[in-house]
Amino acid sequence: MFAHAVMRALRKNKTLRYGVPMLVSALLIVGGSVGLREFSQIRYDAVKIKKIKDSTFDDWKNIRGPRPWEDPDLLQGQNPEIRSTKTT
């Protein structure tokens, strides 16, 4: 008997009857927009990778990035006098 009364009260509640489906549909629209943006970005990133694969790397040089405690100018070869000394 109690379950029947609760179900009847829920059916009469206008917020649950009209508001919740409206919120769900709004969330689906916003979520779909975000998802579509992400999938579109994957397509553009794949095109960039394809162009990188096709390029030649004959003049490529490997340069190590600086660690947090190192001076970035040292590793890029901009100051060769200081590069010979050990950094602390």
Secondary structure, DSSP 4 states (H G I P E B T S, - for coil): -HHHHHHHHHHH-HIIIIIHHHHHHHHHHHHHHHHHHHHHHHHHHHHHHHHHHHS--TT----PPPPTTS-HHHHTTS-HHHHTSPP-
